[in-house]
Amino acid sequence: MISCISFLNHKGDVIIGRSYRDNVSTRLADEFKNKILLSKGECLPIQLLENASFVFIRHAKMYIVAITRSNCNAFLVLKFLTSVVEVLETFFGTVDEDSIRNNFVVIYELLDEMMDYGFPQYTDPHMLKMLITQESVRSEADVRDVTVAATGVVNWRKQGIKYRKNELYIDVHEEVNMLTSAKGQVLRHDVSGKVLLNSKLSGMPECKFGLNDKIMLDKQTTSRAGARKGGSNSSIVLDDCTFDKCVRLGRFDSDRSISFVPPDGEFELMRYRVTENVELPFKITPSIHTHGRTRIEITVTVKANFEAKQIANKVQVLIPVPKTTSKCKFNKLAGKAKYDAEQNAVIWRLSSFQGQQTETLTVNVDMAATVGDKVWARPPISMQFQVPMFTASQLKVMFLKVTDKSGYTTNKWVRYITSAGNYQCRY
């Protein structure tokens, strides 16, 4: 597969290189520099030169190049080179010419562990720390842990983890995107979310995670005799899902259950996207009135659609104004408002916003009298916020079961938070 890997600086000079096969010569690196990097043509990440394939990525003014003479999977090689950069960042913080020169001994050892005779082996940083012999980066681990990580199914979790209290924290983070017209019609909306877990569990626990996914709830309803009709009324449709490597994808495909052995500590269990039945946390209603050539009045009303017991924080509304604005006056309002000349906008901030509450801001804009100016394009009003214990997608954690041979009790906490992505309203 891969014959050699080289690290080149921005000038094309080789800093270090590792050969895995003897079917390429070091002269090819100079040819790559002269004919590809220093050429005026388009520098594509996959190049052919003298019956050899050059696959490379650029990172921090450096080139990481893999050379092969076989007909290998180019995308697999690109993925491996990206993993090499991620591993080096984990070990050294940054990957640049200085860090490579200062740590070339460890890098050679890492390259030997990550690839064997040109075939990728291990790219997990935690396991590599167990294998490296250098004391400065070596992880304190038993040889049996290395064997289990290298040959077992669960290579992301060590054996023998113990906690006095077994706890599991679940954070559901969502970003809601919206675009509405000046008349309040929703033109576009969707939710991008992720489920984060912080695992502090002993042993090798088996976890089963359940959401109010429509397909899963429909299967459960049909499989139970005498199940109530409408049991999936509060279900949601997940359009796209991606999971951490610990999740057993086969089970998810068969019965939509999310089963996994969790890594120790914080990790991202899954990402998802929802486009149907999105609950928009705020409704923005703008209006604008022109008074002659030098004055306009902008009124923006914001209503919170979530429950009254919930409170949003870090609320900010960005209201664009013409570039010729000279002064802005505000009526009595909640929060604080100011005119920002650099952004050509009024920034309205509210430290808290209670559910079902409505707030209004009226801005009187004075403009300089000019001749021949273009018509103001009226960029959309944008909004930023955070709403704890609220999900715009209506996603809910239905259950999380933890089983272990020792049969300990697990304390579980679930937290939801929704923030603004591209939350905009035209006017």
C-alpha positions in Angstrom: 0.0 0.0 0.0 1.9 3.1 1.2 5.6 3.0 0.4 6.7 6.0 2.5 5.5 9.1 4.4 7.4 12.4 4.3 6.9 15.7 6.2 7.9 18.7 4.0 8.0 22.4 5.0 6.4 25.2 2.9 9.5 25.3 0.7 9.2 21.6 -0.1 12.3 20.5 1.9 11.9 17.1 3.6 12.1 17.4 7.4 11.6 13.8 8.3 10.5 10.7 6.4 9.7 7.1 7.0 10.0 4.3 4.4 7.9 1.2 4.7 8.8 -0.4 1.3 11.9 -0.2 -0.9 10.1 0.5 -4.2 10.5 4.3 -4.1 13.6 6.4 -3.9 14.3 9.6 -1.9 14.8 11.3 -5.3 11.0 11.3 -5.7 10.6 13.8 -2.9 12.7 16.3 -4.8 10.7 15.6 -8.0 7.5 16.2 -6.0 8.9 19.6 -4.8 10.0 20.7 -8.2 7.2 19.5 -10.5 4.2 19.8 -8.2 4.7 22.2 -5.2 6.7 24.8 -7.1 4.7 24.5 -10.3 2.2 27.3 -11.2 -0.6 24.8 -12.0 -3.4 23.7 -9.7 -2.0 21.8 -6.7 -4.5 18.9 -6.3 -4.1 16.5 -3.3 -3.6 13.5 -5.5 -0.8 13.6 -8.1 0.8 11.1 -10.5 4.6 11.3 -11.1 7.0 8.7 -12.5 4.5 5.7 -12.0 4.0 6.8 -8.4 1.0 8.3 -6.7 1.5 11.2 -4.4 -1.3 11.8 -1.9 -0.8 14.7 0.4 -2.5 17.2 2.8 -1.4 20.7 3.9 -1.4 21.6 7.6 0.2 24.7 9.2 2.5 25.6 6.2 3.6 22.0 6.0 2.9 19.1 3.6 2.4 15.5 4.8 2.9 13.3 1.7 2.3 9.6 1.2 3.9 7.9 -1.8 2.7 4.6 -3.2 3.1 2.6 -6.4 0.1 0.4 -5.8 -3.5 1.1 -6.9 -4.7 1.9 -3.4 -7.7 3.7 -2.0 -6.7 7.4 -2.2 -9.5 8.5 0.2 -8.3 5.9 2.8 -4.8 7.4 2.5 -6.1 10.9 2.9 -8.0 9.8 6.0 -4.9 8.2 7.4 -2.8 11.3 6.9 -5.5 13.4 8.6 -5.4 10.9 11.5 -1.6 11.3 11.7 -2.0 15.0 12.2 -4.7 14.5 14.8 -2.4 12.1 16.7 0.6 14.5 16.6 -1.6 17.3 17.8 -2.7 15.1 20.8 0.9 14.4 21.7 2.5 17.8 21.0 -0.3 20.4 20.9 0.8 21.8 17.5 2.1 20.3 14.3 4.7 22.6 12.7 8.3 22.5 11.6 9.7 23.2 15.0 7.6 20.7 16.9 8.5 18.0 14.4 12.3 18.7 14.6 12.1 18.8 18.4 10.2 15.5 18.7 11.4 13.4 15.7 12.3 10.4 17.9 8.7 10.1 19.2 7.3 10.8 15.7 9.4 7.9 14.2 8.1 5.6 16.9 4.5 6.8 16.3 4.8 6.2 12.6 6.1 2.7 13.2 3.1 1.9 15.4 0.6 3.5 13.2 1.6 1.6 10.1 3.1 -1.8 9.4 4.7 -2.5 6.0 2.6 0.2 4.4 -0.8 -0.8 6.0 -2.5 1.4 8.6 -2.7 -0.2 12.1 -3.5 2.0 15.1 -4.6 5.7 15.1 -6.1 5.9 18.5 -4.0 8.4 20.6 -4.9 6.7 23.9 -3.7 3.3 22.8 -0.6 4.8 21.1 0.4 6.3 24.4 0.5 2.8 25.9 2.8 1.6 23.1 5.3 4.4 23.0 8.5 3.8 25.0 9.5 7.4 25.5 8.9 8.3 29.1 7.9 11.9 28.4 4.7 10.7 26.6 4.2 7.2 27.7 1.0 6.4 29.5 1.0 4.4 32.7 -0.8 1.2 31.5 -0.5 -2.5 32.1 0.7 -4.7 29.2 -2.6 -6.6 29.4 -4.4 -3.3 28.7 -2.4 -2.9 25.5 -3.2 -6.4 24.4 -7.0 -5.9 25.0 -6.9 -2.5 23.2 -5.0 -4.0 20.3 -7.0 -7.2 19.8 -10.3 -6.7 21.6 -13.5 -5.3 20.4 -13.4 -2.4 22.9 -10.2 -0.6 22.2 -11.4 2.8 23.6 -11.7 1.8 27.2 -9.2 0.4 29.6 -9.8 -2.5 32.0 -10.0 -2.0 35.7 -11.6 1.5 35.9 -13.0 2.1 39.4 -15.1 5.0 40.8 -16.4 5.5 44.3 -19.6 6.9 42.9 -20.8 5.7 39.5 -22.3 8.7 37.6 -23.4 9.5 34.1 -24.0 13.0 32.8 -26.0 13.6 29.5 -26.0 16.9 27.7 -28.2 17.5 24.7 -27.0 20.6 22.8 -29.0 21.9 19.9 -28.6 24.8 17.4 -31.8 26.0 15.7 -31.6 27.7 12.3 -34.4 29.8 11.0 -35.2 32.3 8.3 -38.5 34.1 8.1 -40.0 36.7 5.8 -41.0 40.2 6.9 -44.6 39.0 7.1 -43.7 36.2 9.5 -43.7 33.3 7.0 -41.1 30.6 7.9 -38.9 30.2 4.8 -36.4 27.7 6.2 -35.8 26.0 9.6 -33.9 23.0 10.9 -32.1 21.8 14.1 -28.6 20.4 14.4 -27.9 18.7 17.7 -25.4 16.5 19.5 -25.6 14.3 22.6 -22.6 14.6 24.9 -21.8 12.1 27.7 -19.5 12.3 30.7 -19.0 8.7 31.9 -17.7 8.1 35.4 -18.5 4.4 35.5 -16.6 1.5 37.0 -15.7 -1.7 35.1 -16.9 -2.4 31.6 -20.5 -1.3 31.6 -23.1 -2.0 28.9 -25.3 1.0 28.2 -28.5 1.2 26.2 -29.7 4.7 25.2 -33.2 5.5 24.0 -34.7 8.6 22.4 -38.3 9.5 21.3 -37.3 8.5 17.8 -40.5 7.8 15.7 -39.2 4.6 14.1 -38.1 3.1 17.4 -41.4 4.1 19.2 -43.5 2.7 16.3 -41.7 -0.6 16.5 -42.2 -0.8 20.3 -45.9 0.1 19.9 -46.5 -2.6 17.3 -44.5 -5.2 19.3 -46.6 -4.7 22.5 -50.0 -6.3 22.7 -52.7 -3.8 23.7 -50.4 -0.8 23.3 -52.2 2.6 23.5 -53.0 4.3 20.2 -51.1 7.5 19.6 -48.1 6.3 21.7 -45.7 8.0 19.3 -47.5 11.4 19.2 -44.5 13.1 20.9 -42.0 11.3 18.6 -39.6 13.0 16.3 -38.0 12.1 12.9 -34.2 12.1 12.8 -33.1 13.0 9.3 -29.3 12.3 9.7 -27.5 10.5 12.5 -23.8 9.9 13.1 -22.4 8.0 16.1 -19.2 7.5 18.0 -17.2 4.4 17.3 -18.4 2.8 20.5 -22.0 2.5 19.3 -23.1 -0.9 17.8 -24.5 0.2 14.5 -25.9 -3.2 13.7 -28.3 -3.0 16.6 -29.3 0.5 15.6 -30.1 -0.6 12.1 -32.2 -3.5 13.3 -34.2 -2.1 16.2 -33.1 1.6 16.5 -31.6 1.0 19.9 -28.3 2.7 20.7 -26.1 0.2 22.6 -22.5 0.9 23.5 -19.7 0.5 26.0 -18.8 4.1 26.8 -15.3 5.5 26.8 -14.1 6.9 30.2 -14.7 10.6 30.6 -16.3 13.1 28.2 -17.2 12.1 24.6 -19.7 12.8 21.9 -22.1 10.0 21.5 -24.0 11.1 18.5 -24.9 14.0 16.1 -28.3 14.4 14.5 -30.4 16.7 12.3 -34.2 17.4 12.4 -36.2 19.4 9.8 -39.8 18.5 10.7 -42.0 19.8 13.5 -39.4 22.3 14.8 -40.5 24.4 17.7 -39.0 27.9 17.2 -38.2 29.4 20.6 -38.6 33.0 19.4 -40.8 34.9 17.0 -39.4 38.1 15.5 -41.8 40.7 14.1 -40.1 43.8 12.6 -41.7 46.9 11.0 -40.0 49.9 9.4 -41.4 53.4 8.7 -39.7 56.0 6.6 -39.9 59.7 7.6 -38.4 61.7 4.8 -34.8 61.1 3.5 -33.0 61.4 6.8 -35.1 59.6 9.4 -36.5 56.1 9.7 -38.3 54.3 12.6 -37.6 50.6 13.2 -39.7 48.6 15.6 -38.8 45.0 16.5 -41.0 42.8 18.6 -39.7 39.6 20.0 -41.9 37.0 21.6 -40.8 33.8 23.5 -42.7 30.8 22.4 -41.5 28.4 25.1 -43.1 27.8 28.5 -43.4 30.5 31.1 -41.3 28.6 33.6 -38.3 28.5 31.3 -35.9 31.4 31.0 -33.6 32.2 28.1 -30.3 33.9 28.7 -27.6 35.6 26.7 -30.2 37.0 24.4 -28.9 39.4 21.7 -30.8 40.9 18.7 -28.7 42.5 15.9 -30.8 45.0 14.0 -29.0 46.4 10.8 -29.3 50.1 10.0 -28.2 52.1 7.0 -24.5 52.9 6.5 -25.3 56.7 6.6 -26.7 56.5 10.2 -25.4 59.3 12.3 -27.4 58.8 15.5 -29.9 56.3 17.1 -32.5 57.0 19.8 -34.3 54.3 21.8 -37.5 54.2 23.7 -37.9 52.7 27.1 -37.0 49.1 26.8 -35.9 45.9 28.7 -32.2 45.3 28.6 -29.7 47.5 26.9 -29.3 48.8 23.3 -26.5 50.6 21.6 -25.5 51.6 18.1 -22.4 49.9 16.7 -21.0 51.9 13.8 -18.5 49.2 12.8 -21.3 46.6 12.3 -23.8 49.2 11.0 -26.3 47.8 13.4 -28.1 48.3 16.7 -27.2 45.6 19.3 -30.0 44.9 21.8 -29.0 42.7 24.7 -31.2 41.1 27.4 -29.7 39.2 30.2 -32.8 37.1 30.6 -36.0 36.5 28.7 -38.9 34.6 30.3 -41.1 32.3 28.4 -44.3 33.6 26.8 -43.0 37.2 27.4 -43.0 39.8 24.7 -40.4 42.7 24.4 -40.4 45.6 21.9 -37.7 48.0 20.9 -38.3 51.1 18.8 -35.3 52.7 17.2 -35.4 56.2 15.7 -32.5 56.4 13.2 -31.2 59.8 12.0 -29.2 59.6 8.8 -26.8 62.0 7.1 -28.2 63.7 3.9 -26.3 62.4 0.9 -26.8 62.4 -2.9 -26.7 59.4 -5.2 -26.5 56.7 -2.5 -27.7 53.2 -3.4 -30.9 51.9 -2.0 -30.4 50.3 1.4 -30.4 46.5 1.0 -31.9 45.8 4.5 -29.9 42.8 5.7 -31.9 40.4 7.9 -32.3 40.8 11.7 -30.3 38.1 13.5 -30.6 36.8 17.0 -28.5 34.9 19.5 -29.8 33.1 22.7 -29.5 30.1 24.9 -32.6 28.4 26.4 -31.8 25.8 29.1 -34.0 22.7 29.4 -35.6 23.2 26.0 -35.2 21.4 22.7 -36.4 22.9 19.5 -36.5 19.4 17.9 -38.6 18.1 20.8 -36.0 15.4 21.3 -36.2 13.7 24.7 -34.1 11.1 26.4 -36.5 8.3 27.1 -34.2 6.0 29.0 -30.6 5.1 29.7 -29.9 1.7 31.1 -26.5 0.8 32.6 -25.6 -2.9 33.4 -22.4 -4.2 34.8 -21.3 -7.6 36.3 -21.0 -6.0 39.7 -24.5 -4.7 39.6 -23.8 -1.2 41.0 -26.3 1.6 41.0 -25.7 4.5 38.6 -26.7 8.1 39.2 -27.8 9.8 35.9 -28.4 13.4 35.0 -29.8 14.8 31.8 -29.5 18.4 30.7 -30.9 20.2 27.6 -29.9 23.4 26.0 -30.8 25.1 22.8 -28.9 28.0 21.2 -29.2 30.0 18.1 -27.4 29.0 14.9 -28.4 31.2 11.9 -31.6 32.7 13.4 -32.7 35.5 11.1 -35.7 37.5 10.0 -36.0 39.6 6.9 -37.6 43.1 7.1 
